[in-house]
Amino acid sequence: MNKTILIASGNQNKIKEFKNILPDYNFLSLKDLNDFEDIEENGDTFEANSLLKAKHYFNKHKIPTLADDSGLEIEVLGNAPGILSKRYSGKGDHENNLLVLRNLTNKKNRKARFRCALTYVNADGKTITFEGIIEGKIAEEIKGDEGFGYDPIFLIESENKTLAELGADYKNRHSHRAKVLIKFKEYMEKNESINNE
């Protein structure tokens, strides 16, 4: 691999997923650069937030940069929590899950999807954004102990299991983040000739 790419994230679970899904890439994290700045994600869409982060850290470090913003959209809640997914309850992942379950009490429609927007800024400062989606529904209860975020309540209907029950191997092939990173890889192979020569 001839190109180093910065993942503009401090989320170690997310960084691990990037590296597992695209093992041939030479990824750096913000932690590797001793960068612990926490910038405000004040965009009103996933795309806006991913672009904001990617451009900020590219301008700061002058390294080709990837940034994603992702979250859970629940149909009956008007696509909430959406861009507020990470801070929905203000108290972390477990409380976020409990709040979703409370808000869906007695609701028959439990359709949901995870959506991920990924922005890449290349060495020339050009930006491109990709989108990945995985459809599912919200389970009746928290199940499974793998994964993070809303994985324990996000049910894959074909498997009748949550992402947290299905585990990393399944998620790294089928998740919204997996889909968006495969699109990124295809773009790179066509446009920037990243390979293992």
C-alpha positions as CSV (number, residue, x, y, z in Angstrom):
1,M,0.0,0.0,0.0
2,N,1.5,3.3,-1.1
3,K,-0.8,5.8,0.5
4,T,-1.5,6.7,4.1
5,I,-5.1,7.8,4.9
6,L,-6.2,9.5,8.0
7,I,-9.4,8.3,9.7
8,A,-10.9,11.5,11.2
9,S,-12.3,9.8,14.3
10,G,-11.5,9.2,17.9
11,N,-14.0,6.3,18.1
12,Q,-11.8,3.2,18.5
13,N,-14.7,0.8,17.6
14,K,-15.2,2.6,14.4
15,I,-11.5,2.7,13.5
16,K,-11.3,-1.1,14.2
17,E,-14.1,-1.6,11.7
18,F,-12.4,0.5,9.0
19,K,-9.2,-1.6,9.5
20,N,-11.1,-4.9,9.5
21,I,-13.1,-4.1,6.4
22,L,-10.2,-2.7,4.4
23,P,-7.1,-4.5,5.8
24,D,-4.8,-3.6,2.9
25,Y,-5.0,0.1,3.6
26,N,-2.5,2.0,5.7
27,F,-4.9,3.9,8.0
28,L,-3.8,6.4,10.7
29,S,-6.2,7.5,13.4
30,L,-6.3,10.9,15.1
31,K,-4.9,9.1,18.2
32,D,-1.8,8.1,16.2
33,L,-1.2,11.8,15.6
34,N,-1.9,12.7,19.2
35,D,-4.8,14.8,18.0
36,F,-7.6,14.8,20.6
37,E,-9.5,17.8,19.4
38,D,-13.2,17.3,19.4
39,I,-14.8,19.5,16.8
40,E,-18.5,20.4,16.8
41,E,-20.5,18.4,14.3
42,N,-23.1,21.1,13.6
43,G,-24.2,20.1,10.1
44,D,-27.9,19.2,9.6
45,T,-27.2,16.0,7.6
46,F,-24.9,13.0,7.9
47,E,-23.2,14.2,4.6
48,A,-22.6,17.7,6.0
49,N,-21.0,16.4,9.2
50,S,-18.8,13.9,7.3
51,L,-17.6,16.7,5.0
52,L,-17.0,19.1,7.8
53,K,-14.8,16.6,9.7
54,A,-12.9,15.4,6.6
55,K,-12.0,18.9,5.4
56,H,-11.1,20.1,8.9
57,Y,-8.6,17.3,9.6
58,F,-7.3,17.3,6.1
59,N,-6.5,21.1,6.4
60,K,-4.9,20.5,9.8
61,H,-2.7,17.5,8.9
62,K,-2.3,17.6,5.1
63,I,-2.9,13.9,4.8
64,P,-5.6,12.4,2.6
65,T,-8.5,12.0,5.0
66,L,-11.7,9.9,5.5
67,A,-14.5,10.9,7.8
68,D,-17.9,9.4,8.3
69,D,-21.0,10.3,10.1
70,S,-23.6,7.7,10.7
71,G,-26.7,7.0,12.7
72,L,-30.0,5.3,13.2
73,E,-33.2,6.4,11.5
74,I,-36.5,5.1,12.8
75,E,-39.5,5.6,10.4
76,V,-42.2,6.1,13.0
77,L,-40.1,8.6,14.9
78,G,-39.7,10.8,11.8
79,N,-36.2,9.4,11.2
80,A,-35.0,10.2,14.7
81,P,-32.5,9.9,16.3
82,G,-30.8,10.6,13.0
83,I,-27.8,12.9,13.3
84,L,-28.3,13.0,17.0
85,S,-27.8,9.3,17.3
86,K,-24.6,9.4,19.4
87,R,-26.0,11.9,21.8
88,Y,-29.7,10.9,21.8
89,S,-30.1,10.4,25.6
90,G,-26.9,12.3,26.5
91,K,-25.9,9.4,28.6
92,G,-24.1,6.9,26.3
93,D,-24.9,3.8,24.2
94,H,-26.9,1.8,26.7
95,E,-29.2,4.7,27.7
96,N,-29.6,5.6,24.0
97,N,-30.9,2.1,23.4
98,L,-33.3,2.2,26.4
99,L,-34.6,5.6,25.2
100,V,-35.4,4.2,21.7
101,L,-37.2,1.2,23.2
102,R,-39.2,3.5,25.4
103,N,-40.1,5.7,22.5
104,L,-41.4,2.7,20.5
105,T,-43.6,1.4,23.3
106,N,-46.9,0.1,21.7
107,K,-45.7,1.1,18.2
108,K,-46.3,-1.5,15.6
109,N,-44.1,0.0,12.9
110,R,-40.5,-0.7,14.0
111,K,-38.8,-0.2,10.6
112,A,-35.4,1.4,10.9
113,R,-32.2,1.8,9.0
114,F,-28.6,2.6,9.7
115,R,-27.2,5.3,7.3
116,C,-23.6,6.2,6.8
117,A,-22.1,9.1,4.9
118,L,-18.4,8.9,4.2
119,T,-16.3,11.8,2.8
120,Y,-12.8,11.4,1.3
121,V,-10.5,14.3,0.8
122,N,-7.6,13.4,-1.4
123,A,-4.1,14.8,-1.5
124,D,-5.3,17.6,-3.9
125,G,-8.1,18.6,-1.5
126,K,-10.8,17.2,-3.8
127,T,-13.8,15.8,-1.9
128,I,-16.2,13.0,-2.7
129,T,-19.0,11.6,-0.5
130,F,-20.4,8.1,-0.5
131,E,-23.5,6.7,1.2
132,G,-24.3,3.2,2.7
133,I,-27.5,2.0,4.1
134,I,-28.7,-1.2,5.9
135,E,-32.4,-1.8,6.5
136,G,-33.8,-3.5,9.6
137,K,-36.2,-3.0,12.5
138,I,-35.9,-2.2,16.1
139,A,-36.0,-5.3,18.4
140,E,-38.3,-5.5,21.4
141,E,-35.4,-5.8,23.8
142,I,-31.6,-5.4,24.0
143,K,-29.9,-8.6,22.7
144,G,-26.3,-9.5,22.1
145,D,-23.0,-8.3,23.4
146,E,-20.9,-7.6,20.3
147,G,-20.7,-4.4,18.5
148,F,-21.5,-0.9,19.8
149,G,-24.0,1.9,19.6
150,Y,-27.5,0.7,18.6
151,D,-26.3,-2.8,17.4
152,P,-28.0,-4.6,20.4
153,I,-31.5,-3.3,19.3
154,F,-31.0,-3.3,15.5
155,L,-32.7,-6.5,14.2
156,I,-31.7,-8.0,10.8
157,E,-35.0,-9.6,9.8
158,S,-33.6,-12.3,7.5
159,E,-31.4,-13.5,10.3
160,N,-33.9,-12.8,13.2
161,K,-31.0,-11.5,15.2
162,T,-29.6,-8.1,16.2
163,L,-26.2,-6.9,14.8
164,A,-24.8,-7.4,18.3
165,E,-25.8,-11.1,18.2
166,L,-24.5,-11.5,14.6
167,G,-21.1,-10.2,15.5
168,A,-18.2,-8.5,13.8
169,D,-17.8,-10.9,10.8
170,Y,-21.4,-10.3,9.7
171,K,-21.2,-6.6,10.4
172,N,-18.0,-6.2,8.5
173,R,-19.6,-7.7,5.4
174,H,-23.1,-6.2,5.5
175,S,-23.3,-3.1,7.6
176,H,-23.9,0.5,6.4
177,R,-20.2,1.2,7.1
178,A,-19.1,-1.9,5.2
179,K,-21.2,-0.9,2.2
180,V,-19.8,2.6,2.1
181,L,-16.2,1.5,2.5
182,I,-16.6,-0.9,-0.4
183,K,-17.8,2.0,-2.5
184,F,-14.8,4.0,-1.4
185,K,-12.4,1.1,-2.3
186,E,-14.0,0.8,-5.7
187,Y,-13.6,4.5,-6.3
188,M,-9.9,4.4,-5.2
189,E,-9.1,1.4,-7.5
190,K,-10.5,3.3,-10.4
191,N,-9.2,6.8,-9.6
192,E,-6.2,6.6,-7.4
193,S,-4.6,3.3,-8.3
194,I,-4.1,2.1,-4.7
195,N,-3.0,-1.5,-4.9
196,N,-0.6,-3.9,-3.4
197,E,2.2,-3.8,-6.0
